[in-house]
Amino acid sequence: MKHSIFLCLLLLLVQGRLSAHHTTLKGRVVDNEGNPLPGATLTIPDLKIATNTGINGEFAFPAMPARGKFIIQVQFMGYATLTRLIDLAESTAITFVLQPTVIETREVVITGTPISGNNKQNSTSATTVNRDELLRPAGNIIDALAKLVPGVSQITTGPSISKPVIRGLGYNRVVTLNNGIKQQGQQWGDEHGIEIDQYGADRVEVLRGAASLLYGSDALGGVINLLEPLTPPNGEVRGELLTNYATNNGLTGISVMLTGNHSGFVWRGRGSYKNAHAFKTPAGYFPNSGFNESNISGMLGVNKRWGYSHINFSYFKNNIGLFEAEPQMGYNFVKDDGEPFTDEDFKSRKLVFPRQDIRHYKLNWDNNLIIGSGYLKVNLGYQKNQRRELEESIVSSLFFDLNTYSGDAKYYLPERDGWQPVIGASTEITRSINKGEEYLVPDYNTYNIGTFAFIKKTWNKNTFNAGVRYDYRKNTGKGLMEDELIRFTAFTNQFSNISGALGFTHQFNSHVNFKANAGSAFRAPNPAELASNGVHEGTFRYEIGNPNLAPERSYQADATLEFENKVISASIGIYENYIHNFIYATNTPGDVRSDLDEEGNTTTYDVYRYSQVNANLWGFEGSVTLHPVSFLHFENTFGYTHAQNRTLNRPLAFIPAGTLKNTLRFEPDVKGLKQSYIFIGIENFFKQSRFDKTFETGTEGYTLLSAGIGTTLTFGKQPVKLYVAGSNLLNKKYYDALSRYKPGRLSTANPDFGIYNPGRNIMMGIYLPF
């Protein structure tokens, strides 16, 4: 709290010294023949402002800072996206010329790196997913990204829980950002998803590879940066209404958003709700696997000549059903009283026990203050994550109450002769308390502080960047005596580390681009890995931590080659990641522990113990999209990760299988309709024969068929987007390599027990922007 109060006072002091000078940035957007493009969108992401061109292609950003250099992005459907660095001290009127294209250009602004810049001049391997792509049928936002982005997969517990995995790394090795702050929600748990509204993101950036330089310890594998909609131009109010329905689990979803700007006073509000009954596999329904999810979020702030100051808040609630009993002969599930489940039970939206009750509260103050020709970004945040696991009643068996205070500050020095330096510091304080009847991890406090320096040099067709970071983390766990036995031993440990990174990009010409990175990163063990000792109800296992764990140290490098012309856009990337002291939970067959409940019933659990090995992960990923004509697109993505436990000379556990995904998309020109499309997709998942045979099972390869159709109707000036799409249309029986319900995943004592992934699903939706 002392750090937060100090930063607040610093903001007030700096704000009082800001320059009062301002200017108006204006100009036109035209095509290559000089014709105006009305309705083009211009955004300046670092200032969080946007505007549209008028009927003559003219635009204006009033009350801009008098000095400073910022990236501006110009977009118009059917034309290549244009990005440009503008100097406000020299540019008060400018003309942007857009080139027609039939492909989605990669020249878009990436904001989740130390310095915002267009993707071609950003060495980080990054993929952006826009709003239209996020609206494609998916159970949640991580599910959507796993379908679209090469190198991204997910650990699933049915359709309701998805954890992101990037290049084979997940849990506390992937950072999820929302409104600029790290989402903190007990990411160490197998069945702990992310508590973020699927409908809230306007755009998502997926950064593959270590991002510890900017985000500290937990960004060893990559970053998922969720970006809210930018505020509309002055004097406008915008909004959206969307709703969808899915046949497999009866999913119904609805979300309403309004946002406005009145003379620089900006605001946004959103309410979302999702509800689903049990999901259906090709073999039958899986009982009590439904969920219901609610989210309320908003933003209040000001956009002025000195920058912006926004307060964001959200409340997320999710109830998720679980089922831990085994079926009797196939999929003939029975209730606790021995009676079989009925079709009415499967389609009931009332959850029974066991289940999870998850609530996440978040408040953050996001600022960008223009100081001369440089600017200062400060983001202060508070989060409360409450995760209840309910076994037989509303009394919590496990109840984790996690409070997180965070502060992040970055100062961007003025750009000179192509040099762009930035320095920054961050801190994070967490406090977790057990409020349930049972215990898995002790009450604990963590304290983190880090500081970094980064510089980027741009010349001709090249960019070079380098950075260094220092981190310090302190974990303190509280001891606990239970029934005159030591349940948790009090502990205090401290970790510190220096990380470094280098990056380079080169544009050979307008068609070919190259980028490469090399560096080191680290991850400190979390309290669950250090001190767990108890039954984890959601994973149906007994977990035991290791107080002697050392930090993970990663050494990695990657390189990507990109090609783009009028008919082909393609990329291929390779990576190598050696991790010293890789932490993971492992089970040895026969290592079990019995737990006696209050009624005298005994349950036997497999024991998972945290240990460390040296691991090596390498792989490749890429995409090829063909555009032979303007109305036909053939999209292909592929990815493969090879992971080896170097210490024990066997495959690393729970690594995604190789994938090859193909989509043929036809966009006919239909009179009276806009943006019409028909697609058919084939997803190939290869056999995962590389697995840790001591406690894991492999999966066979499989192919899934999908298809869909969509269009936009116009009623006056009001567009209405409609779509219908189906997944797993052939109702294929399969187990995903990262599904927690695959045979042997939950219990090596019962390796034949497994639940197939969801079967055929038809999703239909309506999206109404206004």
Secondary structure as GFF3:
##gff-version 3
##sequence-region A 1 770
A	DSSP	alpha_helix	2	16	.	.	.	ID=ss1
A	DSSP	beta_strand	22	31	.	.	.	ID=ss2
A	DSSP	beta_strand	41	44	.	.	.	ID=ss3
A	DSSP	three_ten_helix	45	47	.	.	.	ID=ss4
A	DSSP	beta_strand	49	52	.	.	.	ID=ss5
A	DSSP	beta_strand	58	65	.	.	.	ID=ss6
A	DSSP	beta_strand	69	75	.	.	.	ID=ss7
A	DSSP	beta_strand	82	87	.	.	.	ID=ss8
A	DSSP	beta_strand	93	98	.	.	.	ID=ss9
A	DSSP	beta_strand	109	110	.	.	.	ID=ss10
A	DSSP	beta_strand	117	118	.	.	.	ID=ss11
A	DSSP	three_ten_helix	119	121	.	.	.	ID=ss12
A	DSSP	beta_strand	125	129	.	.	.	ID=ss13
A	DSSP	alpha_helix	131	134	.	.	.	ID=ss14
A	DSSP	alpha_helix	141	148	.	.	.	ID=ss15
A	DSSP	beta_strand	152	157	.	.	.	ID=ss16
A	DSSP	beta_strand	161	166	.	.	.	ID=ss17
A	DSSP	three_ten_helix	171	173	.	.	.	ID=ss18
A	DSSP	beta_strand	174	178	.	.	.	ID=ss19
A	DSSP	beta_strand	181	182	.	.	.	ID=ss20
A	DSSP	beta_strand	203	208	.	.	.	ID=ss21
A	DSSP	alpha_helix	212	215	.	.	.	ID=ss22
A	DSSP	beta_strand	222	227	.	.	.	ID=ss23
A	DSSP	beta_strand	237	246	.	.	.	ID=ss24
A	DSSP	beta_strand	252	262	.	.	.	ID=ss25
A	DSSP	beta_strand	265	276	.	.	.	ID=ss26
A	DSSP	beta_strand	280	281	.	.	.	ID=ss27
A	DSSP	beta_strand	284	285	.	.	.	ID=ss28
A	DSSP	beta_strand	291	304	.	.	.	ID=ss29
A	DSSP	beta_strand	307	321	.	.	.	ID=ss30
A	DSSP	alpha_helix	343	346	.	.	.	ID=ss31
A	DSSP	beta_strand	355	371	.	.	.	ID=ss32
A	DSSP	beta_strand	374	390	.	.	.	ID=ss33
A	DSSP	beta_strand	398	412	.	.	.	ID=ss34
A	DSSP	beta_strand	419	434	.	.	.	ID=ss35
A	DSSP	beta_strand	444	459	.	.	.	ID=ss36
A	DSSP	beta_strand	462	477	.	.	.	ID=ss37
A	DSSP	beta_strand	480	482	.	.	.	ID=ss38
A	DSSP	beta_strand	485	488	.	.	.	ID=ss39
A	DSSP	beta_strand	491	507	.	.	.	ID=ss40
A	DSSP	beta_strand	512	523	.	.	.	ID=ss41
A	DSSP	alpha_helix	527	531	.	.	.	ID=ss42
A	DSSP	beta_strand	533	536	.	.	.	ID=ss43
A	DSSP	beta_strand	541	544	.	.	.	ID=ss44
A	DSSP	beta_strand	552	564	.	.	.	ID=ss45
A	DSSP	beta_strand	568	586	.	.	.	ID=ss46
A	DSSP	beta_strand	592	596	.	.	.	ID=ss47
A	DSSP	beta_strand	602	629	.	.	.	ID=ss48
A	DSSP	beta_strand	632	645	.	.	.	ID=ss49
A	DSSP	beta_strand	650	651	.	.	.	ID=ss50
A	DSSP	beta_strand	659	666	.	.	.	ID=ss51
A	DSSP	beta_strand	674	685	.	.	.	ID=ss52
A	DSSP	beta_strand	702	715	.	.	.	ID=ss53
A	DSSP	beta_strand	718	727	.	.	.	ID=ss54
A	DSSP	beta_strand	761	769	.	.	.	ID=ss55
###
